[in-house]
Structures are given as C-alpha cells and as structure tokens.
Amino acid sequence: MTVKALIASFTQQEDLNFLLTNRIPRAALTRFMGWFSKIRNPLVRDFSIALWKLFSDLDLSEARKTHFTSLHDCFTRELKPGLRPFDPDPSVVASPSDGIVGAHGRIADTELFQVKGAPYSLLDLLGDPALVEQHRNGSFVTLRLTSSMYHRFHAPYDAHIERVTLIHGDVWNVNPIALKRVERLFCKNERAVIRTHLLTGEAVTLVPVAAILVASIRLHFLDMVLNAQTRGPVNFPCDVDVTKGEELGWFEHGSTIIILGPGDFAFCDGIAEGTRIRAGQALLRRN
C-alpha cells in the first residue's frame, strides 16, 4: 500500500475525520491558513505543495503557469486557455465551477436538503423572504470543491448581477461526513448570496459557502475579498452584466457552491450525486 493510500484509508474513518477537521479551533486555523498560504518563501512554498500532493490528488498539469510564488498562488491558479469551454446552448445553465455533485433536486415548497434526511430551509440559507419566494418550488444543486480542484468559478449563463449579501458564520468542514452530522450546516457557515437574473427574467442565485481553511471568497466584479474580517455593510448592490463563462472570482481554498434555479429547469443528462463535473458542463436546461 502506498503512503497516499494509507493516509486516505486512515483519514476516511468517519469519527477520526470529523474529529480532525471539526473538533479543533476552526476559525483560528482558517485565519492561520489565510496568512500562511500567502508566505512568499521558496522553501515554505515547495514544502507546502509537496505535502498537499501527498494528502490529495493534486494535478498541476492543467495550470497556466508552472512556477508559483506561494501556496495561495497555487490554490488560486488559472488554467491553460481553452480547458473549460462553456456549453454555448442559451437554454443551458452550465456548471460555474469544477466540483462533485452533491444533493440536488426539486425544492419542496421552500425546503431542500444537504444530504438525504437532512433538510434545511431557503430562509435559513438566504435570510431574505423576498428571495425565498423567487425560488419556491424551484430546483437546486450543490457542488463541492475539494482542496486540489481548480478554485475559480464563472458565470454559468448570460445574466445580470443585482446584489451580493455576505452572511457571517462558522467554518465547519463541508465534506460528506460533516454534512451527515451537522444539521443545517450550510446555514451556519460563512457564505455569500449572489442574486442574478437570466436575461430572460428568471432568478438564479449562487451561494458560495466558505469552510474550514477557506479564508476568503474573492469577487472580481466587486473588486474585493469577502471573509470574516469584512467590516461595514454586508449588502453590496450591483449593476453588472456578465456573459456565460466569464470569471466571477475564486475560493480560498475549496468549498461548496449552491445553485438555485427556476422550477421550469430540469437537470441535464449525467448529473448524479457523486459525479465529478467541470466548469462549463451542462447542468440545468430549460424545459
């Protein structure tokens, strides 16, 4: 058995995994990672990336550049041009990011779920009754980004961004083990609610959710980084038109993005729990 396989079998023991990734000072460790990852020292960088490769399936062959100034630079890497083409069909909402498809389906009135048997409400997630009404009986899909994945996310359709709301919270791990054990986890974690409308008028909302070691969410169209240290207003009015595939920002350093869509959209072929999907692949289609 290889060292990587041995580590994987050890950390996949549920009780141990939950203990190591949750029963620790989550906020302090996340702040530390945000600082540590930006250290521009070749020895720190090389050791950190080597350790990261040992604990994950990190593959840098798609990266646009081969030299990184820091661990953070590697986490937020760009890809070589053309590697994530977006489905050009105007009736398709594409995946905004690389990820693993988690819970998805129809929203039952205003209730959705993080795993089977673990429901949560739109109001708890979004905090805005008016926005809840726009997604009543709609559709939802959860995409989980692992630490080794491409961390940038993109506009999944041509749309108008009208507001971003930052909701402060915790930084629980968002892996399947934690989702089974922590009720309403997505409603407890730090998150941004990105309100958009398709050019045809339907509301589609993106909810990037932070997690342990995820120090921040960068949004280019606001030209700012949102995190626990963000002070002042938490509502950011926008008036921004974006085109499908346009880069919206990035996670530091992997997490989850929830997509809330209209009720008249259906899931595209191949969308199933546990499936790995890439940014640009067809996710939802207008019936």
Disulfide bonds with the S-S distance in Angstrom:
none
